[in-house]
Amino acid sequence: MKTRVKSGLLMAPLLVVVWIGGYALLAACVVLSVFAVREFYRAFETATIGADRPIKPSFKVGVAGVILLYSVVIGDSLWFIIVVVMCFAMLLMNDKRSVTDSLVTMAGLFYVVYFICFIYRTDTSFSPYFIYSISEDRSVFESALASGNVPNQFTPYIHGFKNNFVWLIVFSAFATDIFAFFIGRSIGRHKIAPKLSPKKTVEGCIGGVVGSVLVCGLFGYFAIPEFFIHCVVIGALGGVVSQFGDLTASAIKRRLGMKDYGTLIPGHGGLLDRIDSLLFTAPLVYLYLSIVSGWTLNGDMKTPVFEYLWESMNGTVDPSVFDILGRQFGM
């Protein structure tokens, strides 16, 4: 127990990076991606699954994938294509490589690197749509969005909201982990997945969801009260998804015949063992915000995408609106 608590405190400096956001968070996500994908590949290299030959994923391709994802504006679709091409090019450039090597290399980039990038994307997205959410004058919003000049009265909302949403990723994942651990240890009786994770209980899982709702709700109430309901919803969804991410990591490790991905953090295992729930929570929060980012904060549905599509079917929408949306979604 003491080891886990001390190791948890060692992760505290990462909270400072989340607070700073911007380039500091970008650098942290790049470093996190490199170290995490390395642990993922090493897990397969040292696996005791009785394979005919050792599995040797390419760390160089993994690093190249990280660089492409964070430093080149190529879009997700092209990035996926390039990753697939690079992974199968391994077979052409080295006849000692197997198909399994290529597929594991690809899996690390998709499962670890791509999911981590949603932490940074959450930090740098959504501001214009939340301006729309709090704006009573749609023409002002569209004019500001099209010109790139945001009126002064909206500036506090941009800087106030942007970093706050990353905290929802952190709070949801870690609150679920902490509450599930302590409640499961205290009153847990019914095993939820004894073959994958013998210590996880139904009571602990429920406690984890409740804890995530509680922490995210309190954060929303005090930090961004206009977004309180959505914080509660994110807490509930994140509590479920983060535990699914944890169980997914357990399933992978179980198949590979190991307990932890590494020994970097005493009491927690490797870096990937510590962030396995974040891998699923980050995309969830990003996608949730993408869907509701045009809703008014009291719950009225005014999502620009849906509204514009509806108006386009009735022939009442200005075609230039789609240019605005395209720039925001990177299309």
C-alpha positions as CSV (number, residue, x, y, z in Angstrom):
1,M,0.0,0.0,0.0
2,K,2.7,2.5,1.0
3,T,4.6,1.7,-2.2
4,R,1.6,2.4,-4.3
5,V,0.9,5.7,-2.6
6,K,4.6,6.8,-2.9
7,S,4.6,5.8,-6.6
8,G,1.4,7.7,-7.1
9,L,3.0,10.9,-5.7
10,L,5.9,10.5,-8.2
11,M,3.3,11.0,-10.9
12,A,2.3,14.4,-9.4
13,P,4.6,16.4,-11.7
14,L,2.6,15.3,-14.6
15,L,-0.3,17.3,-13.3
16,V,1.8,20.4,-13.6
17,V,2.2,19.6,-17.3
18,V,-1.6,19.2,-17.7
19,W,-2.0,22.6,-16.0
20,I,0.4,24.3,-18.3
21,G,-1.0,22.6,-21.4
22,G,0.1,23.8,-24.9
23,Y,3.6,22.8,-26.0
24,A,4.5,21.4,-22.6
25,L,1.6,18.9,-22.9
26,L,2.6,18.2,-26.5
27,A,6.1,17.4,-25.5
28,A,4.8,15.2,-22.6
29,C,2.5,13.3,-25.0
30,V,5.4,12.7,-27.4
31,V,7.7,11.4,-24.7
32,L,4.9,9.3,-23.1
33,S,4.1,7.8,-26.5
34,V,7.7,6.8,-27.2
35,F,8.2,5.2,-23.8
36,A,4.8,3.5,-23.7
37,V,5.0,2.0,-27.1
38,R,8.5,0.8,-26.2
39,E,7.1,-1.1,-23.2
40,F,4.3,-2.5,-25.4
41,Y,6.9,-3.9,-27.9
42,R,9.1,-5.2,-25.2
43,A,6.2,-7.1,-23.7
44,F,5.9,-9.0,-26.9
45,E,9.6,-9.5,-27.3
46,T,9.8,-11.2,-23.9
47,A,6.4,-13.0,-24.1
48,T,6.1,-16.5,-22.8
49,I,3.3,-17.6,-25.1
50,G,5.1,-20.4,-26.8
51,A,5.5,-18.8,-30.2
52,D,7.6,-20.6,-32.8
53,R,10.0,-17.7,-33.0
54,P,10.6,-14.6,-31.0
55,I,8.3,-11.6,-31.8
56,K,10.4,-8.6,-32.9
57,P,8.3,-5.5,-33.5
58,S,10.1,-2.5,-34.9
59,F,10.7,0.3,-32.4
60,K,12.1,2.5,-35.2
61,V,8.9,2.3,-37.1
62,G,7.1,3.1,-33.8
63,V,9.1,6.2,-33.3
64,A,8.6,7.2,-36.9
65,G,4.9,6.9,-36.4
66,V,5.0,9.1,-33.3
67,I,6.9,11.8,-35.2
68,L,4.5,11.7,-38.1
69,L,1.5,11.9,-35.9
70,Y,2.7,14.9,-33.9
71,S,4.9,16.9,-36.2
72,V,3.3,16.6,-39.6
73,V,-0.1,17.9,-40.6
74,I,-1.2,15.0,-42.7
75,G,-4.6,14.0,-41.2
76,D,-5.6,10.8,-39.6
77,S,-6.5,8.9,-42.7
78,L,-3.2,9.5,-44.4
79,W,-1.4,8.7,-41.1
80,F,-3.1,5.3,-40.9
81,I,-2.2,4.6,-44.5
82,I,1.5,5.5,-43.9
83,V,1.6,3.4,-40.8
84,V,0.2,0.3,-42.6
85,V,2.7,0.8,-45.4
86,M,5.6,1.2,-43.1
87,C,4.7,-1.9,-41.1
88,F,4.4,-4.1,-44.1
89,A,7.5,-2.6,-45.7
90,M,9.3,-4.3,-42.8
91,L,8.6,-7.6,-44.6
92,L,10.1,-6.4,-47.9
93,M,13.2,-4.8,-46.4
94,N,14.1,-7.7,-44.0
95,D,13.3,-11.3,-44.8
96,K,13.8,-12.2,-41.1
97,R,10.8,-10.2,-40.2
98,S,7.5,-12.0,-39.8
99,V,3.9,-10.9,-40.4
100,T,3.4,-11.1,-36.6
101,D,6.3,-8.6,-36.2
102,S,4.5,-6.2,-38.6
103,L,1.1,-6.6,-37.0
104,V,2.4,-6.1,-33.4
105,T,4.2,-3.0,-34.6
106,M,1.0,-1.7,-36.1
107,A,-1.0,-2.6,-33.0
108,G,1.4,-0.6,-30.8
109,L,0.9,2.5,-33.0
110,F,-2.8,2.2,-33.1
111,Y,-3.5,1.1,-29.5
112,V,-0.9,3.1,-27.7
113,V,0.4,6.1,-29.7
114,Y,-2.9,7.1,-31.5
115,F,-5.0,6.9,-28.3
116,I,-2.5,8.9,-26.3
117,C,-2.6,11.8,-28.9
118,F,-6.2,12.5,-27.9
119,I,-4.9,14.0,-24.6
120,Y,-3.2,16.7,-26.6
121,R,-6.0,17.0,-29.1
122,T,-8.5,17.6,-26.3
123,D,-6.2,20.5,-25.1
124,T,-6.2,22.2,-28.5
125,S,-9.8,21.6,-29.8
126,F,-13.4,22.7,-29.3
127,S,-13.0,26.4,-28.3
128,P,-14.9,27.8,-31.3
129,Y,-17.8,25.5,-30.7
130,F,-18.1,26.4,-27.1
131,I,-18.0,30.0,-28.1
132,Y,-21.1,29.2,-30.2
133,S,-22.6,27.4,-27.2
134,I,-22.4,30.5,-25.0
135,S,-23.2,33.0,-27.7
136,E,-26.7,34.3,-28.2
137,D,-25.8,35.8,-31.6
138,R,-25.1,33.1,-34.2
139,S,-23.9,35.7,-36.7
140,V,-21.3,37.0,-34.3
141,F,-20.0,33.4,-33.8
142,E,-19.9,32.6,-37.5
143,S,-18.2,35.9,-38.4
144,A,-15.6,35.4,-35.7
145,L,-15.0,31.8,-36.7
146,A,-14.6,32.6,-40.4
147,S,-12.3,35.6,-39.8
148,G,-10.3,34.0,-37.0
149,N,-10.8,37.1,-34.9
150,V,-12.5,36.2,-31.6
151,P,-14.4,39.0,-29.9
152,N,-12.9,40.0,-26.5
153,Q,-16.0,39.0,-24.6
154,F,-15.4,35.3,-25.7
155,T,-11.6,35.3,-24.9
156,P,-12.0,34.2,-21.2
157,Y,-14.1,31.2,-22.3
158,I,-11.4,30.0,-24.7
159,H,-8.7,30.1,-22.1
160,G,-10.9,29.0,-19.3
161,F,-12.4,25.9,-21.1
162,K,-9.4,24.7,-23.1
163,N,-7.2,23.2,-20.3
164,N,-10.1,22.2,-18.1
165,F,-11.3,19.5,-20.5
166,V,-7.9,17.6,-20.2
167,W,-8.5,17.5,-16.4
168,L,-11.7,15.4,-17.1
169,I,-9.5,12.8,-18.8
170,V,-7.2,12.7,-15.8
171,F,-9.8,12.8,-13.1
172,S,-12.1,10.2,-14.7
173,A,-9.3,7.7,-15.2
174,F,-7.5,8.1,-11.9
175,A,-10.6,8.6,-9.8
176,T,-12.0,5.3,-11.2
177,D,-8.7,3.5,-10.4
178,I,-8.4,4.9,-6.9
179,F,-12.0,4.4,-5.9
180,A,-12.2,0.9,-7.5
181,F,-9.1,-0.1,-5.6
182,F,-10.1,1.0,-2.2
183,I,-13.8,0.0,-2.4
184,G,-12.9,-3.3,-3.9
185,R,-10.4,-4.0,-1.2
186,S,-12.8,-3.0,1.5
187,I,-16.1,-4.6,0.5
188,G,-15.4,-6.5,-2.7
189,R,-16.8,-10.0,-2.8
190,H,-17.9,-10.9,-6.3
191,K,-15.2,-11.3,-9.0
192,I,-15.9,-9.6,-12.3
193,A,-13.1,-11.2,-14.4
194,P,-11.3,-13.8,-12.3
195,K,-9.2,-15.1,-15.2
196,L,-8.0,-11.7,-16.4
197,S,-7.7,-9.8,-13.1
198,P,-8.4,-11.9,-10.0
199,K,-8.5,-8.9,-7.7
200,K,-11.1,-6.9,-9.5
201,T,-14.6,-7.1,-8.1
202,V,-18.1,-6.0,-9.1
203,E,-18.3,-3.8,-6.0
204,G,-15.0,-2.2,-6.9
205,C,-16.1,-1.5,-10.4
206,I,-19.3,0.1,-9.3
207,G,-17.3,2.1,-6.7
208,G,-14.9,3.2,-9.5
209,V,-17.8,4.6,-11.6
210,V,-19.3,6.3,-8.6
211,G,-16.0,7.8,-7.7
212,S,-15.4,9.1,-11.3
213,V,-18.9,10.7,-11.3
214,L,-18.2,12.3,-7.9
215,V,-14.8,13.7,-8.8
216,C,-15.7,14.9,-12.3
217,G,-19.0,16.3,-10.9
218,L,-17.2,18.3,-8.2
219,F,-14.7,19.5,-10.7
220,G,-17.4,20.7,-13.0
221,Y,-19.4,22.3,-10.2
222,F,-16.4,24.4,-9.0
223,A,-14.3,24.9,-12.1
224,I,-16.8,25.0,-15.0
225,P,-20.3,25.2,-13.6
226,E,-21.8,25.9,-17.0
227,F,-20.6,22.4,-18.1
228,F,-21.6,20.6,-14.9
229,I,-24.1,18.1,-16.4
230,H,-21.7,17.1,-19.1
231,C,-18.9,16.6,-16.5
232,V,-21.2,14.2,-14.7
233,V,-22.0,12.3,-17.9
234,I,-18.3,12.2,-18.8
235,G,-17.5,10.9,-15.3
236,A,-20.1,8.1,-15.7
237,L,-18.9,7.1,-19.2
238,G,-15.3,7.5,-18.2
239,G,-15.7,5.3,-15.2
240,V,-16.9,2.4,-17.4
241,V,-14.5,2.9,-20.3
242,S,-11.4,3.4,-18.1
243,Q,-12.1,0.0,-16.5
244,F,-12.6,-1.5,-19.9
245,G,-9.2,-0.2,-20.8
246,D,-7.7,-1.7,-17.7
247,L,-9.2,-5.1,-18.4
248,T,-8.0,-4.9,-22.0
249,A,-4.5,-4.4,-20.8
250,S,-4.9,-7.2,-18.3
251,A,-6.1,-9.5,-21.1
252,I,-3.1,-8.6,-23.3
253,K,-0.7,-9.3,-20.4
254,R,-2.4,-12.5,-19.5
255,R,-2.1,-13.8,-23.1
256,L,1.6,-12.8,-23.0
257,G,2.2,-14.6,-19.8
258,M,3.2,-11.6,-17.7
259,K,1.9,-9.6,-14.7
260,D,3.2,-6.1,-15.6
261,Y,4.4,-4.3,-18.7
262,G,7.5,-3.2,-16.8
263,T,9.1,-2.2,-13.5
264,L,9.5,1.6,-14.0
265,I,7.0,2.6,-11.3
266,P,7.3,0.6,-8.0
267,G,3.9,-0.8,-7.0
268,H,2.4,-0.1,-10.4
269,G,4.6,-1.9,-12.8
270,G,5.5,-0.1,-16.0
271,L,4.4,3.2,-17.4
272,L,1.9,1.5,-19.6
273,D,0.4,-0.2,-16.5
274,R,-0.2,3.3,-15.0
275,I,-1.9,4.8,-18.1
276,D,-3.8,1.8,-19.5
277,S,-7.1,3.4,-18.5
278,L,-6.1,6.8,-20.0
279,L,-5.7,5.1,-23.4
280,F,-9.5,4.6,-23.5
281,T,-10.6,7.6,-21.5
282,A,-8.8,10.2,-23.7
283,P,-10.6,9.2,-26.9
284,L,-13.9,9.0,-25.1
285,V,-13.7,12.5,-23.7
286,Y,-12.5,13.8,-27.1
287,L,-15.3,12.1,-29.0
288,Y,-17.9,13.2,-26.4
289,L,-16.9,16.8,-26.7
290,S,-16.9,16.5,-30.5
291,I,-20.5,15.4,-30.4
292,V,-21.8,17.9,-27.8
293,S,-19.5,20.8,-28.6
294,G,-22.3,22.7,-30.2
295,W,-24.9,22.1,-27.6
296,T,-25.9,24.9,-25.3
297,L,-24.6,24.3,-21.9
298,N,-28.1,23.9,-20.4
299,G,-28.6,20.9,-22.6
300,D,-30.5,22.3,-25.6
301,M,-29.3,20.7,-28.8
302,K,-27.8,23.2,-31.2
303,T,-25.0,21.2,-32.6
304,P,-23.7,23.1,-35.7
305,V,-23.0,19.9,-37.7
306,F,-26.5,18.4,-37.1
307,E,-28.2,21.7,-37.6
308,Y,-26.3,22.6,-40.8
309,L,-27.0,19.1,-42.2
310,W,-30.7,19.5,-41.4
311,E,-30.8,23.0,-43.0
312,S,-28.9,21.8,-46.0
313,M,-31.6,19.3,-46.7
314,N,-34.1,22.1,-46.7
315,G,-32.0,24.3,-48.8
316,T,-31.6,27.1,-46.2
317,V,-28.0,26.9,-45.3
318,D,-25.2,29.1,-46.5
319,P,-22.7,26.9,-48.4
320,S,-19.8,28.9,-46.8
321,V,-20.7,27.3,-43.5
322,F,-19.3,24.0,-44.7
323,D,-16.0,25.7,-45.4
324,I,-15.9,26.9,-41.8
325,L,-16.7,23.4,-40.5
326,G,-14.2,21.8,-42.8
327,R,-11.4,24.0,-41.5
328,Q,-12.4,23.2,-37.9
329,F,-12.4,19.4,-38.5
330,G,-9.3,19.5,-40.6
331,M,-11.1,18.3,-43.7
